[in-house]
Each structure stands twice: as structure tokens, then as C-alpha cells.
């Protein structure tokens, strides 16, 4: 049985993530946890509402909105999702977003978190400045970010970015392999070299170890040279009609190098596919 956590703010993006996640696990025994968190900031009294009574009134209103929103979402899901293998749970938490997600992941032994993003241009913002970024390094389970324009289709080809300098958690890799194998998807593992013949002896050892880990799956390995990581990723994804990109968030710097902080055209402005982030640091 799989346990999938879907944080929701009741937006269209969140609803799209729910639809994608349920389609991804069609026919499999899965429990989906819908989480809505409302933080202390949400109910902080303003200049006018300074009394404890006013604060409690505001708190009760926000809590009620959270519970009602979850119940409405649940009813909509149950009416549109006929899969008998799926079960749904709702969780309302008075806590900051990141804390709520981290706690629920531990309490419910979550296998993967699925979140909606605001699309191609929004993917950069989501990864380097908002809720999605806040989870990187904080949870030890895979994080699947779904752009709002993406509708689920059976996966045929998945790209896997590697720096050949990472030890991958077996549990997280198993989540990835399960998704790929379920759809008999090809796994295209690629590494970008800034210069030719740049692989070190340690890199070569890591590559061989990774080839062993990926044995038994439909995997191919590529070396891309003399280009930036962002450009290589954009071209690689587009040229092979990749439907999901997977990478490992070993350090924030790796994500930052891939997604932004430079003045060149960022590949996230040109790619609008689900991004699966395997996380090795937390948990």
C-alpha cells in the first residue's frame, strides 16, 4: 500500500495535483492524505482586531474554512474517482506549511508528497522561493511537483539527472522505479560535463554503481558535454519528449544551479512537465 500526501489550498493547482496523483496510482492500493494547514500568521490580529475575543473569532473562522474546504474537496474526489483501491483521509493543521508537511510525513509514514505548481514560468518561483522549496531538505521522501497545465498521460519516457556524486536512498529510488516500471517507461539517465573527459575516478565508480542499481529497468545512460546544465536539460527533455524529470536534491546548490540565479534563459521557462525530486538529506 502506498501513502501519498497532497497539500492543498483548494486552488486549481492543488486540484490538478490531486487528479494527477490519483491517475498515477490507478488500480493500486493507495491512501491519499489531503492536508490543509493554516499558520499562526494567518490569524495574527491586525491593528483593529487586537482583543483575545477577536483573535479567537478569526481563528475559529479560519479553522472552519479549512475543515469545510477539505470536506468539499473530499466529496468532489469521491464523486469523480471510482477507483475502489483508493482511500482518502483529510488533515487540517494549525501550523506553518513546512512544519505541517514534515510532521504528517513522519506520523503517517508517507511515501511521496505531490504538489501543484503554477506552470512553466511558475516552476522556477515554486522551486526557489515558496512552499515547494521550503520542503527541500526537510522531508526525506520524494516530492512530485505538477505544473497546473499538465494533465496525466501514461508515462513513456522519464529523464533522470545525476551528478555521479550521490548515494541514492534505496527507498526513494524504489518509489521512482515503481512509477517507471508501472508504465514500462524508459529511464534516460544523463550527466552534464562542462568539459570533455571531466569524469573523475570517483565519478566513474559512482556511474558503475548506479548502472547496477538501474539494472533490470529500461534505462539508458548519457553524457552531455560542453553546455550548461539548464540548457542541456531543456534540450534533452524536449528532444526526447520526456514526460517527467527526476533529480536528487542532495544540496540546495544543485537545484539552484539547475533552475536559476543566472541571467541566461532558464530551462524551467521552457519545460512544463512534472518534476520528481528525490531527497537524500532529511528523515
N, C-alpha and C positions, 0 to 999 in steps of 0.2 A: 504494500500500500504506500502511496506517495502522499506527502503533506505539502501543499502549496499555499504560500501566504501571498495575498494580494492586498496591499494597502490601497484604500480608496478614499477620495474626497468627493465622490459622487459626480465627478466630471465625466465628460465624454471620453477623455483619455483613459480614465480608470475603467470605464465600462468596456472600452475596446480591449484593454489588457485582460479583463475577465473573459471576454469572448475568445481571445487568442489562447489563453491558458486552458480553458475547458476543451477547446478543439485539439490542442496539442496532446492532451491526455484522454482523448476519446477512447472509450472501451476499456479503460484501466481503472482499477480501484484507487480512487483518489479522494482525499478530503481537502477542500478548498476553504481557507480561512480568510474571511473578509475583515480587514482591520481598518477602523476609522479612529484616529487619535485627534484629540483637541487639547492644545497645550495651555499651560498657565498664561502664556502671552495672549491667548485668545480671550481670556476672561479678566484680564487685568483692568481694574477700574480706571476710567479716564478722569478728566478734570471735573466732570459733572457727577459721575457715579462714584462717589467716594465712600459711601457708607457700607457697612458689612451686609446690610439687608439688600442693597442694590447689587453688590457683588454676588451674593447668593442667588438673586433673581437671574442675573446674567449667566451664572454657572449652570443653573437648572435649565435655562433656555438652550444653551449650547449642548448640554448633555442630552436633552430631549431631542434636539435636531440630529445628533449623532445616532441615537438609537432608532429614531424614525427613518433616517436615511438608510441605515443598514437593513432594517426590516423591509423597506420598499425595494432595495436592491435585491434582497434575498427572494422576495416574491416574483420579481421580474425574471430572475435567473431560473427559478423553479418552473416558471411558465414557459420558458423558452429552451430549456435544456432537458431533453428527455432521457439522457444517459443514466441508466439505473446504477451504474458503477460509481457515480459521483455523489458525494455528500458535501454539505456546506455548513460552515459554522460562522457566526458573526461575533466580532470582538470590538467593543467600544472602550477606549482607554483615555483617561485624563493624564496625558504625559506628552512630552516633546516627541516629535515624529520618530527620530532616530532611536531614542530610548525605548519607545513602544515596540518598534520593529525588532530590535535586538532582544528584548525580553520575550516577546512572543516566539521568536525563533528558537530560543532555548527552552521555553516552557512546553511548546508543542512539538519539539524536535522536527522543525521544518526542514524540508529537503531543498526547496528553492523559493525565492521571492520573485514575483512577477509584478512589474510596474509599468504604467503608461508614461510616455513622454510626449512632447508637443511636436514631434515630427523632425524632419531632417535638420532644419536650422535650429530647432529647439533641442536637438540631441546634445549639441555642444553645451548649451546652457545647463541642461539637466545634469550632464556628467561633471562639469567643473564648478557648479555653483549652487546646486539646490539639493532636493531630497535624495535623488539617486546618488550624487556624490557623497552625501553625508553617510551613506551606508558602506561605502568602500572602505575596507579595512576594519569595519566594525562588526560585520557578520561573517561567519565562516562558511556560509552556504552560497551557492550560485545565485546571481542576480540577473534576471532577464528583463531588459528594457524594451518595450514595444512602442514604436512610433505610432502616432494616432491615425495615420493614413494606411497602416499596414493591416490587411485582413489575412487571416490564416489560410495558407495553402500547404499541402503536403510537401515536406522538405525534400529537395533533391540534392542540393549541394551546400555544404557548410564550410566556411573558412575558419581556420584556427591559427591565430597569430602567436608566435613564440619567439623568445629571445635566446633560447638554448642555454638559459642560465637559471632555470627554475625547476624546483622539485614539486611536482603536482600532487595534490592530495587525491588519494585513490577514491575517496567517497565522492568528491566533486567531479572527478573525471568520469565516474560511473554514471552520474546524472547526465553528463554530456553524451557519453556513449549510448545511453539508453535512448535519448532523443534521436541521435543519428541512426542507430540500428533499427528503431521502430519504423522509420520511413525508408530504410535502406539507402540513406543519404551518403553521398561521397564526402569524405573529410579531406579538405585541402589544407595541409599544414604548411605555413610559409614563414620564412625568416628573411629579414631585410638586412643586407650588408651595405654599409656606406662605401666600402671599397672591396674590390675582389680579394680573395684569399685572406679574408679577415677572421675566419673562424679559428679560435684558439684550440689547443689540445683539449682543454676542459669542455669547450663548446662541442667538439666532436664526440666526446664521451657522452655528453648530455643528449646529443642528437641520436646516438645509437640506443641509449636507454629509452628515449621517447619512442623510437621506432618499435622497440619491443612492447612498450605499453599500448601502442596503437595497432599492433599485430592482431589480426582476426577481425578488424574493421576495414571498411572500404576507404583506406587512407592513402594519400599520396603526399610526398614532401617536395617543397620547392625552395630554392634560394633566389631571392631577388636582389639585384646589385645596383649600386651607383644611383640610388634615388632615396628620397626621404621616406620615412615610414608611412606618413599620411598619404603621400602620393601613391606609393606602392600599394597600399591597402585599397585606395579608391579604384585604381586601375584593375587590381586583381579581382576585387569584388564585382566590378561592372563587367569585365571581360568574360568571367565565368558564370555570370548570372547567379551569384551567390545569394542565398535566401536567409542566411543567418551568419553573423560574425561572432566568433568566440575568442576571448582573450583572457589572460590571467592578470588580476590586479595584485601583483606582488608588492608594488610600491606605487604611490601616487604619481611619482615622476614618470613612470611608464605610460600611464593614462594621459598625463599632461603632454608628454612628448607626442603621443598619437593624436590627441584631439585639440590641441590648441596652443595658445600662448605665443604663437608666431603670427607674423603679419601675412604669411602666404595663405593661399586659399586652403581652407581646412577641408579634409576629406569628409567630415561629418556634414558639410553643407551639400555634399553630392551623393551621399549614401542614405538611404531611407529603409533600412532593414533592421530586424530585431538584433540586439546586441546581448550576448550571453557573457557575463563577467564571472569567471571562477575566482574565488577569493581564498588566498592561502594564509593570510596573517591572523585573522581572528578566530575565536571559537576553540 
